[in-house]
Amino acid sequence: MNTKLLLGLALAAFSAGASAAELLDVGDVAARTGLTTRQVRMVLGAPTAYAEYRTSFRIAEQKVKGVLGEKQYRDLAEKYRRSDAKVIAAR
């Protein structure tokens, strides 16, 4: 009985930890917007890390906002910038 209880508690703790880290599929966002994964990362993350941000950031940002909407865009950008989000680049 104690073994089953310990196993159940261990599984509950593991699954709670796994669900705490959120997944963000950059490839899915890129497919939905028609942008590259690099452009999506630029829009959701720190744009100055990308050399092309001066010429393409606004256009890419408008595409993402147009497809996802303002609220979902803000939510994804916040999730992307958090350190605990696990980013999936492509499938």
VMD Tcl script that draws the C-alpha trace (Angstrom):
set ca {
  {0.00 0.00 0.00}
  {2.77 2.46 0.86}
  {4.52 1.73 -2.43}
  {1.36 2.58 -4.40}
  {0.90 5.78 -2.43}
  {4.49 6.88 -3.00}
  {4.27 6.04 -6.69}
  {1.03 8.02 -6.99}
  {2.54 11.03 -5.26}
  {5.65 10.87 -7.44}
  {3.55 10.73 -10.60}
  {1.38 13.62 -9.43}
  {4.44 15.74 -8.69}
  {6.00 14.91 -12.06}
  {2.88 15.70 -14.05}
  {2.37 18.98 -12.18}
  {5.92 20.02 -13.02}
  {5.52 19.05 -16.65}
  {2.35 21.09 -17.05}
  {3.92 24.16 -15.43}
  {6.28 24.58 -18.38}
  {4.22 25.81 -21.31}
  {4.88 24.94 -24.92}
  {5.05 27.50 -27.68}
  {5.23 26.16 -31.23}
  {6.95 28.85 -33.28}
  {6.57 26.71 -36.41}
  {2.80 26.67 -35.99}
  {2.69 30.45 -35.61}
  {4.91 30.80 -38.68}
  {2.64 28.53 -40.74}
  {-0.46 30.44 -39.68}
  {1.05 33.85 -40.49}
  {3.09 33.00 -43.58}
  {6.31 34.16 -41.91}
  {9.51 32.25 -41.26}
  {10.28 30.92 -37.79}
  {13.09 33.46 -37.60}
  {10.66 36.31 -38.24}
  {8.23 34.97 -35.63}
  {11.04 34.74 -33.07}
  {12.03 38.32 -33.92}
  {8.47 39.58 -33.43}
  {7.80 37.68 -30.20}
  {11.25 38.10 -28.66}
  {13.93 40.76 -28.64}
  {13.96 42.23 -32.16}
  {17.33 43.95 -31.88}
  {19.01 40.55 -31.79}
  {18.13 40.21 -35.50}
  {20.02 42.26 -38.09}
  {16.96 42.63 -40.31}
  {14.65 44.02 -37.62}
  {15.01 47.62 -38.84}
  {13.52 46.81 -42.22}
  {11.10 43.96 -41.52}
  {9.94 44.10 -37.89}
  {6.86 46.30 -38.38}
  {5.62 44.32 -41.37}
  {6.10 41.00 -39.60}
  {4.48 42.32 -36.42}
  {1.43 43.54 -38.37}
  {1.06 40.12 -39.99}
  {1.18 38.33 -36.65}
  {-1.29 40.76 -35.09}
  {-3.58 40.51 -38.11}
  {-3.75 36.73 -37.99}
  {-3.72 36.16 -34.23}
  {-5.36 39.32 -32.93}
  {-3.94 41.82 -30.48}
  {-4.70 39.88 -27.28}
  {-3.35 36.54 -28.48}
  {-0.27 38.32 -29.86}
  {0.44 39.92 -26.48}
  {-0.14 36.60 -24.68}
  {2.23 34.74 -27.02}
  {4.90 37.43 -26.77}
  {4.72 37.27 -22.98}
  {4.88 33.47 -23.02}
  {7.83 33.54 -25.44}
  {9.79 35.99 -23.30}
  {9.28 34.03 -20.08}
  {12.19 31.79 -19.28}
  {10.02 28.79 -18.37}
  {8.33 28.52 -21.78}
  {9.63 25.70 -23.94}
  {9.88 26.81 -27.55}
  {9.42 24.36 -30.39}
  {11.10 25.69 -33.53}
  {9.68 23.44 -36.23}
  {8.07 20.07 -36.73}
}
mol new
graphics top color blue
foreach p $ca { graphics top sphere $p radius 0.5 }
foreach p [lrange $ca 0 end-1] q [lrange $ca 1 end] { graphics top cylinder $p $q radius 0.2 }
display resetview
